Amino acid sequence: MNIFQKIAADSNLDELLEFVTFFWYINGYSVRNSILIFAQRPGAMMLGTEAQWKQWDRSIKPEAHPIVILKPFGPLAFIYEYADTIGEKELFPERITFSKDIPIHPAWMPDMIAALRENGIYYGEKHFGSAQGGELRIGRDIMTYTVPRKRMEPKKITTDCVILVNADSDDTAKFKSILHELGHLFCGHLKRGAYTPEKLRFPKNRYQRLSPESMEYEAELTVEMVCKILGLKHDATHYLAGYRLHDGTRPHINFDAVSAAADRILAILPPMIQIDTLNIHLTAYGQSAQTAKETEDVPF
């Protein structure tokens, strides 16, 4: 059992998702790093490196224990919570109250479709039955198309990765169906095809050792995590009830794969979707999401 799997097993899932959401909004930490912070310092709110705290006129206490997180392009990084610091400048953080039901903006779907195409995923719509939201295909269809680029020639893309969603659904349902199929993709539930773009890297051979029930649970948990971060209401209880084991228990899921998949989905979301949700939830701080993303000296 790896560290992420153990943290998930030892934690209240609702509390963990709330914590992950908070730190994705305020610090921009990845899902995985937010989980590591949760395990080491539950209740943490304000975090920064030693250099950042120095910029905020606070020093690290000699007895402080650093919080260890993963560093991009490196092994580890050390950060400290507000309680680990001392200084004349007092900072009083307050927890954000997250909306549970933000309807998607009309521009979200076209922006999301453009992001899928840019990343080598062909998007289409099909008239499925009312019980099916969408379908992920890899290796069955070879699609070639072009995507526009600013001040450059259009980019030609050939791919065998296709997401189809139910044409009879509304935009919110279509958006969530896309997230569900991306969950399957980035959790490694399908075999890579000959024309699957290299940038769509995902775990190899996981599909060989997972049951259909485990795959559906992992995909839906990924959707739940991403929706919570975006402020979208999502309740998969009824859907997942049909994928419980014969004894009524939940099938095995790998939380490490789920958290990694959530990070991958968040990384390809169009910038305006992230900014829309950030602007809503950061209203309490009187700052725009653009400022929060671009400014490194905001200690939240």
C-alpha positions as CSV (number, residue, x, y, z in Angstrom):
1,M,0.0,0.0,0.0
2,N,1.5,3.3,-1.1
3,I,1.3,6.5,1.0
4,F,-1.7,8.0,-0.9
5,Q,-3.6,4.8,-0.6
6,K,-2.9,4.7,3.2
7,I,-3.9,8.3,3.7
8,A,-7.2,7.7,2.0
9,A,-7.8,4.5,4.0
10,D,-7.1,6.3,7.3
11,S,-9.1,9.5,6.5
12,N,-12.6,10.7,6.4
13,L,-13.1,11.1,2.6
14,D,-15.4,14.1,2.8
15,E,-12.9,16.0,5.1
16,L,-10.1,15.0,2.8
17,L,-11.9,16.3,-0.3
18,E,-12.8,19.6,1.4
19,F,-9.2,20.0,2.4
20,V,-7.9,19.3,-1.1
21,T,-10.3,21.8,-2.5
22,F,-9.2,24.5,-0.1
23,F,-5.5,24.2,-0.9
24,W,-6.1,23.9,-4.6
25,Y,-7.9,27.2,-4.6
26,I,-5.8,29.2,-2.2
27,N,-2.2,27.9,-2.7
28,G,-2.6,26.2,-6.1
29,Y,-1.2,23.0,-4.6
30,S,-1.8,19.8,-6.6
31,V,-4.2,17.2,-5.4
32,R,-1.4,14.9,-4.4
33,N,0.5,17.6,-2.4
34,S,-2.8,18.7,-0.7
35,I,-3.3,15.1,0.4
36,L,0.3,15.0,1.8
37,I,-0.4,18.3,3.7
38,F,-3.6,16.9,5.1
39,A,-1.8,13.8,6.4
40,Q,1.0,15.7,8.1
41,R,-0.9,18.9,9.3
42,P,-4.7,18.5,9.4
43,G,-6.3,21.9,9.9
44,A,-3.5,23.8,8.2
45,M,-4.5,27.0,6.4
46,M,-1.6,29.3,5.6
47,L,1.5,27.7,4.1
48,G,4.8,28.9,2.7
49,T,8.5,28.2,2.3
50,E,11.0,29.7,4.6
51,A,11.8,32.4,2.0
52,Q,8.1,33.2,1.5
53,W,7.5,33.6,5.2
54,K,10.5,35.9,5.4
55,Q,8.8,38.1,2.7
56,W,5.7,38.2,4.9
57,D,7.9,39.5,7.9
58,R,7.7,36.2,9.8
59,S,10.4,33.8,10.9
60,I,10.3,30.0,11.3
61,K,10.4,28.9,14.9
62,P,13.4,26.8,15.9
63,E,11.2,23.9,17.0
64,A,9.1,23.9,13.9
65,H,8.8,20.7,11.9
66,P,8.5,21.2,8.1
67,I,5.7,19.8,6.0
68,V,7.2,17.7,3.2
69,I,5.6,17.9,-0.3
70,L,6.6,16.8,-3.8
71,K,8.6,19.3,-5.8
72,P,8.1,19.8,-9.5
73,F,11.1,18.4,-11.4
74,G,12.7,17.6,-8.1
75,P,12.4,15.2,-5.1
76,L,11.0,17.1,-2.2
77,A,10.2,20.6,-0.9
78,F,9.7,21.8,2.7
79,I,6.9,24.3,3.7
80,Y,5.7,25.6,7.0
81,E,2.3,26.5,8.4
82,Y,1.4,29.8,10.1
83,A,1.7,28.2,13.5
84,D,5.3,27.3,12.7
85,T,6.2,31.0,12.4
86,I,6.6,34.0,14.6
87,G,6.7,37.7,13.8
88,E,5.2,41.1,14.6
89,K,2.9,41.0,11.5
90,E,-0.2,39.0,12.5
91,L,-2.1,37.3,9.8
92,F,-5.6,36.0,10.4
93,P,-6.8,33.6,7.8
94,E,-10.4,32.5,7.4
95,R,-11.8,29.5,5.8
96,I,-13.6,29.8,2.5
97,T,-17.2,28.7,2.3
98,F,-17.4,26.7,-0.9
99,S,-20.5,26.8,-3.0
100,K,-22.0,23.3,-3.6
101,D,-23.8,24.1,-6.8
102,I,-22.3,26.5,-9.3
103,P,-24.0,26.0,-12.7
104,I,-21.5,25.9,-15.5
105,H,-21.0,29.0,-17.6
106,P,-22.3,28.7,-21.2
107,A,-18.7,29.1,-22.4
108,W,-17.4,26.1,-20.4
109,M,-18.4,23.4,-22.9
110,P,-16.9,25.0,-26.1
111,D,-13.8,25.9,-24.1
112,M,-13.6,22.3,-22.7
113,I,-14.1,20.8,-26.2
114,A,-11.3,23.0,-27.6
115,A,-9.0,21.9,-24.7
116,L,-9.7,18.2,-25.4
117,R,-8.9,18.7,-29.1
118,E,-5.7,20.5,-28.3
119,N,-4.6,17.7,-26.1
120,G,-5.3,15.0,-28.7
121,I,-8.7,13.9,-27.7
122,Y,-11.4,13.9,-30.4
123,Y,-14.8,15.0,-29.0
124,G,-18.2,13.9,-30.4
125,E,-21.8,13.5,-29.4
126,K,-24.0,10.4,-29.9
127,H,-27.6,9.5,-29.0
128,F,-27.0,7.0,-26.2
129,G,-29.8,5.6,-24.1
130,S,-30.9,7.6,-21.0
131,A,-28.7,5.4,-18.7
132,Q,-25.4,6.2,-20.5
133,G,-23.7,9.5,-20.3
134,G,-20.8,8.8,-22.6
135,E,-18.0,6.5,-23.8
136,L,-14.2,6.5,-24.1
137,R,-12.7,4.8,-27.1
138,I,-9.0,4.2,-27.7
139,G,-7.6,2.3,-30.7
140,R,-11.0,1.9,-32.5
141,D,-11.1,5.1,-34.6
142,I,-8.3,7.1,-36.1
143,M,-9.2,10.8,-36.3
144,T,-7.3,13.5,-38.0
145,Y,-8.2,17.2,-37.5
146,T,-6.5,20.6,-37.1
147,V,-6.6,23.0,-34.2
148,P,-6.1,26.8,-34.7
149,R,-3.1,28.5,-33.0
150,K,-2.5,32.2,-32.5
151,R,0.0,33.7,-34.9
152,M,1.0,30.2,-36.1
153,E,-0.1,27.7,-38.7
154,P,-3.0,25.4,-37.6
155,K,-1.7,22.2,-35.8
156,K,-2.6,18.9,-37.4
157,I,-3.4,16.1,-34.9
158,T,-3.9,12.4,-35.5
159,T,-5.4,10.4,-32.6
160,D,-7.2,7.3,-31.7
161,C,-8.5,8.7,-28.4
162,V,-12.2,9.6,-28.7
163,I,-14.7,10.8,-26.1
164,L,-18.4,10.6,-27.1
165,V,-21.1,12.0,-24.8
166,N,-24.9,11.7,-24.9
167,A,-26.2,14.3,-27.3
168,D,-29.5,14.4,-25.4
169,S,-27.9,15.6,-22.2
170,D,-27.7,19.3,-21.1
171,D,-24.3,21.0,-21.0
172,T,-23.7,20.3,-17.3
173,A,-24.3,16.6,-17.7
174,K,-22.1,16.6,-20.8
175,F,-19.4,18.3,-18.9
176,K,-19.5,15.8,-16.1
177,S,-19.5,12.9,-18.6
178,I,-16.3,14.3,-20.1
179,L,-14.8,14.4,-16.6
180,H,-15.9,10.8,-16.1
181,E,-14.3,9.6,-19.4
182,L,-11.1,11.5,-18.6
183,G,-11.1,9.7,-15.2
184,H,-11.1,6.4,-17.0
185,L,-8.4,7.7,-19.4
186,F,-6.0,9.0,-16.8
187,C,-6.6,6.2,-14.3
188,G,-5.3,3.8,-17.0
189,H,-8.5,1.9,-17.6
190,L,-7.9,1.3,-21.3
191,K,-4.9,0.1,-23.4
192,R,-2.9,2.7,-25.2
193,G,-3.5,2.6,-29.0
194,A,-1.0,2.9,-31.9
195,Y,-2.2,6.6,-32.4
196,T,-2.6,7.6,-28.8
197,P,-0.7,10.9,-28.4
198,E,2.4,10.7,-26.2
199,K,1.2,13.7,-24.2
200,L,-1.8,11.6,-23.0
201,R,0.5,9.5,-20.8
202,F,-1.4,7.3,-18.3
203,P,-0.5,4.2,-16.3
204,K,0.1,1.1,-18.4
205,N,-1.5,-2.3,-17.9
206,R,-3.7,-1.2,-15.0
207,Y,-6.7,-2.3,-17.1
208,Q,-5.5,-5.9,-17.0
209,R,-5.9,-6.2,-13.2
210,L,-9.0,-4.1,-12.5
211,S,-12.6,-5.2,-12.4
212,P,-15.3,-3.2,-14.2
213,E,-16.6,-2.2,-10.8
214,S,-13.3,-0.9,-9.6
215,M,-12.9,1.1,-12.9
216,E,-16.3,2.8,-12.5
217,Y,-15.6,3.7,-8.8
218,E,-12.3,5.2,-9.6
219,A,-13.7,7.2,-12.5
220,E,-16.6,8.5,-10.4
221,L,-14.4,9.4,-7.5
222,T,-12.2,11.4,-9.9
223,V,-15.3,13.2,-11.1
224,E,-16.4,13.9,-7.5
225,M,-13.0,15.3,-6.6
226,V,-12.8,17.6,-9.7
227,C,-16.4,18.7,-9.4
228,K,-15.9,19.6,-5.7
229,I,-12.9,21.8,-6.7
230,L,-14.9,23.5,-9.4
231,G,-17.9,24.0,-7.1
232,L,-20.2,21.7,-9.1
233,K,-22.7,19.6,-7.2
234,H,-22.2,15.9,-8.0
235,D,-23.8,12.9,-6.3
236,A,-22.8,9.5,-7.7
237,T,-24.5,7.5,-5.0
238,H,-27.3,6.1,-7.2
239,Y,-24.9,5.5,-10.1
240,L,-22.3,3.6,-8.1
241,A,-24.9,1.5,-6.3
242,G,-25.0,-0.7,-9.3
243,Y,-21.3,-1.3,-9.1
244,R,-21.1,-2.6,-5.5
245,L,-19.9,-6.1,-5.0
246,H,-22.3,-9.0,-4.4
247,D,-21.9,-8.6,-0.6
248,G,-22.8,-4.8,-0.9
249,T,-19.3,-3.6,-0.2
250,R,-17.3,-1.1,-2.4
251,P,-14.8,-2.6,-4.8
252,H,-11.1,-2.0,-4.4
253,I,-9.9,1.4,-5.6
254,N,-6.4,2.9,-5.9
255,F,-6.6,6.4,-4.4
256,D,-3.1,7.2,-5.8
257,A,-4.3,6.6,-9.3
258,V,-7.5,8.7,-8.6
259,S,-5.6,11.7,-7.2
260,A,-3.1,11.6,-10.1
261,A,-6.0,11.5,-12.6
262,A,-7.6,14.5,-10.9
263,D,-4.4,16.4,-11.2
264,R,-4.1,15.6,-14.9
265,I,-7.7,16.7,-15.5
266,L,-7.2,20.0,-13.6
267,A,-4.0,20.6,-15.6
268,I,-5.9,20.5,-19.0
269,L,-8.9,22.6,-17.9
270,P,-9.1,25.8,-20.0
271,P,-7.7,28.7,-18.0
272,M,-11.1,30.6,-18.0
273,I,-12.8,27.7,-16.3
274,Q,-10.3,27.8,-13.5
275,I,-10.5,31.6,-13.3
276,D,-14.3,31.6,-13.2
277,T,-14.5,29.3,-10.2
278,L,-11.6,31.0,-8.4
279,N,-13.2,34.5,-8.8
280,I,-16.4,33.1,-7.2
281,H,-14.7,31.5,-4.3
282,L,-12.1,34.1,-3.6
283,T,-14.7,36.9,-3.3
284,A,-14.3,36.7,0.5
285,Y,-10.7,37.9,0.1
286,G,-11.5,40.8,-2.2
287,Q,-9.0,39.7,-4.8
288,S,-9.4,38.4,-8.3
289,A,-8.4,34.9,-9.3
290,Q,-6.0,36.3,-11.9
291,T,-4.1,38.1,-9.1
292,A,-4.2,35.0,-6.9
293,K,-2.7,32.9,-9.6
294,E,0.0,35.3,-10.7
295,T,1.1,36.8,-7.4
296,E,3.4,34.6,-5.3
297,D,3.4,36.7,-2.2
298,V,-0.2,36.1,-1.1
299,P,0.2,33.9,2.1
300,F,-2.9,31.7,1.6
